[in-house]
């Protein structure tokens, strides 16, 4: 007697079996038992206990994300310096464009300068207290949020505001780093 | 393993804005299901931990692209499955093994012995384990598995049938009419 193959049994389970297989399973106890075994195996697989990692991988993920953000910020710094220089050039050519563009250029210039200053403190290598590290992480997160907003199309006035906020946060970041560097004598 | 985890929208919104605490909360919420999926597919705990790490790095990088359509777990699970399958493919390329090759059983185990299902499952090839786990446990369709693996639907179906036939033999179930 011909029996269902495993392909037939899985097709029966999926409701895609051939007419022959559907008729056969109704009359063959052995094949019904095989199909039942398939269901049981799957149920047992689903019931296996959840396996958990032996190590906490979040610190590695967090540090990698921070390092990526830092690299992005450095890139931003270079670009903002170039953009500020270009804008200054445009303003010289078109003096009537107004104070908004001047403010924008100034904020970008300040931001770039602060990025350079921050690099002097060797951001990833310094020892920080827990409190200072938390403060730095918070400031870096807030800067990352602003950087995210700066990638979206924004009106000039809003752009100036975002860049000025960025400069404010960068100044705080530099202050924390500089204070810590003086304190530990590095 | 069933994951019925509801994540508040506000947490996702904060994670999208780059909030570190929110990102860590997402990690904590999904680290076990992601690791479990990776561990069931990958051969070693170290590989599974690497998949966990790569998955969440991708989640952090791409969270802004998540549009809230469907459960967040579905989105994260797809990233995890893709990372695991990429790693398997890379390892197979390095070892120059064909994708559907059955592995040699681990020392001390014999085909046909009455071993438990978990151990029998571990004896399957990487590809077979992936197809069985994604289809039978995670609920992926053959079409979805084919897309994830860069293979055809019939490849996925035949892998599943071969894997079940092998599990049946290893569990010593092939004593009757289907032996």
Interface residues (C-beta under 8 A of the other chain):
Chain A: X1 X3 X4 X5 X6 X7 X9 X10 X28 X30 X31 X33 X34 X37 X38 X41 X42 X44 X45 X46 X48 X49 X50 X51 X52 X53 X54 X55 X57 X58 X60 X61 X62 X64 X65 X68 X69 X137 X138 X141 X144 X145 X148
Chain B: X1 X2 X17 X18 X19 X20 X23 X24 X27 X28 X31 X32 X33 X35 X36 X39 X40 X45 X48 X49 X52 X53 X56 X57 X60 X61 X64 X117 X118 X121 X132 X133 X136 X137 X157 X158 X160 X161 X162 X164 X165 X167 X168 X171 X173 X176 X177 X178
